[in-house]
Amino acid sequence: MQFRLEKDELDFLANVLLEQDPGPYESLLDKILARDLRLDAGELEQAAELLTSKKSSLKNQIAREPAVPVMAELQRQLALLERVLEMVKEACVMF
């Protein structure tokens, strides 16, 4: 199985990585920004852990958000995150 992400999915993953301390994610971020998805098992695991953490954070934000338009955007981000996380997890299993 070839690991592939659409442009919006790559952009989302890059943005999540950019929110982090660059040290531990520098190699992964460089690959994502270069659209190079030849990730090793460790990088896939890093991405899965980071996305799982972000998912929890987004769910908490949604639960606390009173403004409907903001909540709708957060829910859109959550749906995109879940899609990317599922593909990353599938790639981890196939590795």
FIMIDO-533619 format. One line per 10 residues: number of its first residue (from 0); for each residue x, y, z of N, C-alpha, C, O. Coordinates in steps of 0.02 Angstrom, whole numbers, m for minus. Layout:
<pts>
NUM) X Y Z X Y Z X Y Z X Y Z; ... $
</pts>
This chain:
<pts>
0) 42 m59 0 0 0 0 44 62 0 92 67 38; 27 109 m43 64 172 m46 27 223 m2 m33 232 m7; 66 256 40 38 307 84 28 371 44 77 399 18; m34 394 39 m49 454 1 m97 498 39 m143 474 73; m86 563 34 m131 612 63 m147 664 11 m105 681 m31; m208 690 13 m228 744 m31 m197 810 m6 m172 813 50; m200 861 m48 m169 925 m31 m195 953 35 m156 975 77; m261 952 45 m289 979 107 m266 938 168 m257 966 222; m257 873 159 m235 830 213 m161 843 229 m142 846 288; m121 852 177 m50 869 187 m43 937 222 m3 945 268 $
10) m83 985 199 m80 1052 229 m100 1049 302 m69 1081 345; m151 1010 318 m173 1003 387 m118 973 430 m103 998 484; m88 918 406 m35 885 444 24 933 453 54 935 507; 41 970 402 96 1019 407 80 1071 460 123 1090 500; 18 1096 461 m1 1146 510 2 1118 581 23 1153 627; m19 1057 591 m15 1025 657 58 1020 678 75 1033 736; 100 1000 632 172 995 647 203 1063 663 245 1069 707; 181 1115 627 207 1182 639 188 1209 707 221 1254 733; 134 1184 736 112 1205 802 156 1177 858 153 1200 915; 198 1128 841 238 1092 890 308 1122 896 329 1162 854 $
20) 343 1102 950 413 1116 956 448 1081 897 440 1021 889; 485 1118 857 512 1089 796 563 1034 806 572 992 762; 597 1032 862 651 984 873 634 913 855 663 886 807; 588 881 891 575 810 877 539 796 811 538 739 788; 510 847 782 470 837 721 502 867 659 470 868 606; 564 890 664 595 925 608 599 884 544 581 907 491; 622 822 550 629 779 491 560 764 460 552 767 399; 512 749 502 444 735 478 414 797 445 385 792 391; 422 855 476 396 917 447 429 932 380 395 950 333; 494 923 376 529 935 313 501 891 257 491 914 201 $
30) 488 828 272 461 783 222 390 803 201 373 803 142; 349 821 250 280 840 235 279 903 193 241 908 145; 320 952 211 322 1015 173 347 1003 102 327 1038 55; 391 954 94 417 937 27 371 889 m10 385 870 m67; 316 871 21 267 824 m7 298 755 m20 279 720 m67; 347 737 22 382 674 17 353 627 71 369 634 130; 311 581 50 277 538 98 312 470 106 280 421 126; 376 467 92 414 406 104 436 408 177 495 419 193; 388 396 221 400 400 293 420 331 320 394 280 297; 465 332 369 482 268 400 433 254 457 390 295 472 $
40) 440 196 488 393 175 540 392 225 598 339 240 625; 450 250 617 454 297 672 418 363 657 385 391 700; 425 386 596 392 449 576 316 439 573 278 484 592; 294 381 549 222 367 548 194 365 620 140 391 633; 231 333 665 210 329 735 208 399 766 161 416 803; 258 441 750 258 510 775 196 547 752 163 581 791; 181 540 687 123 574 659 59 549 693 15 589 709; 53 484 703 m7 455 734 m15 481 806 m70 499 826; 39 483 844 35 507 913 16 581 915 m25 602 956; 47 620 871 33 691 869 m40 704 849 m73 746 880 $
50) m64 669 799 m133 678 777 m183 654 830 m236 685 838; m167 602 866 m210 579 920 m216 631 975 m270 643 1002; m160 662 992 m159 715 1042 m200 775 1017 m239 804 1055; m190 794 954 m227 850 925 m302 836 924 m343 881 934; m320 773 911 m391 754 909 m423 766 977 m479 794 981; m390 747 1029 m415 758 1097 m423 833 1111 m473 855 1138; m374 871 1091 m376 943 1101 m434 975 1063 m470 1017 1090; m443 955 1000 m499 982 960 m567 964 990 m612 1006 991; m574 903 1014 m637 882 1045 m652 925 1106 m709 944 1118; m600 940 1146 m609 983 1204 m629 1054 1184 m672 1084 1215 $
60) m597 1080 1131 m615 1146 1106 m687 1149 1083 m723 1196 1097; m708 1098 1047 m777 1095 1022 m826 1095 1080 m878 1128 1077; m811 1057 1131 m856 1052 1189 m863 1118 1225 m915 1132 1256; m811 1160 1223 m812 1224 1259 m834 1283 1216 m848 1337 1243; m838 1274 1151 m850 1330 1105 m924 1348 1102 m965 1307 1082; m941 1411 1121 m1011 1432 1118 m1032 1458 1049 m1092 1456 1032; m986 1482 1010 m1003 1513 945 m1011 1459 892 m966 1420 878; m1070 1459 862 m1086 1407 812 m1038 1409 752 m1016 1356 730; m1023 1468 723 m977 1467 665 m908 1440 682 m878 1404 642; m883 1457 740 m817 1432 761 m821 1357 773 m776 1320 754 $
70) m875 1335 805 m884 1264 818 m887 1225 752 m859 1170 747; m920 1253 702 m925 1219 637 m856 1212 606 m842 1159 576; m815 1262 611 m747 1258 584 m705 1207 622 m667 1169 592; m713 1205 688 m677 1156 728 m699 1085 710 m658 1039 708; m763 1076 697 m789 1010 678 m763 990 609 m750 931 596; m756 1038 564 m727 1025 498 m655 1002 506 m633 954 473; m618 1036 549 m548 1017 562 m544 948 593 m499 908 576; m590 933 638 m590 867 670 m603 812 619 m571 760 621; m650 824 573 m664 774 521 m603 763 477 m587 706 459; m569 816 459 m508 811 419 m454 774 457 m420 731 430 $
80) m446 791 521 m397 758 563 m411 683 568 m365 642 562; m473 665 578 m491 594 584 m476 556 520 m455 498 521; m486 589 463 m471 558 398 m396 546 392 m374 492 371; m356 597 409 m283 590 404 m258 538 454 m216 496 437; m284 540 515 m263 493 566 m277 421 545 m236 376 555; m334 410 515 m352 342 491 m302 318 439 m280 260 441; m283 362 393 m235 342 341 m166 329 371 m131 283 350; m146 370 419 m81 360 452 m81 294 490 m32 257 487; m135 279 525 m139 216 562 m138 156 515 m106 106 530; m171 161 458 m170 107 409 m99 97 383 m76 40 375 $
90) m63 152 371 6 148 348 51 116 401 97 79 385; 37 132 464 76 102 519 67 27 520 115 m10 530; 6 4 511 m9 m68 513 25 m103 453 48 m159 460; 27 m70 397 55 m100 337 131 m100 338 163 m136 299; 162 m61 382 235 m56 383 267 m118 410 328 m121 415 $
</pts>
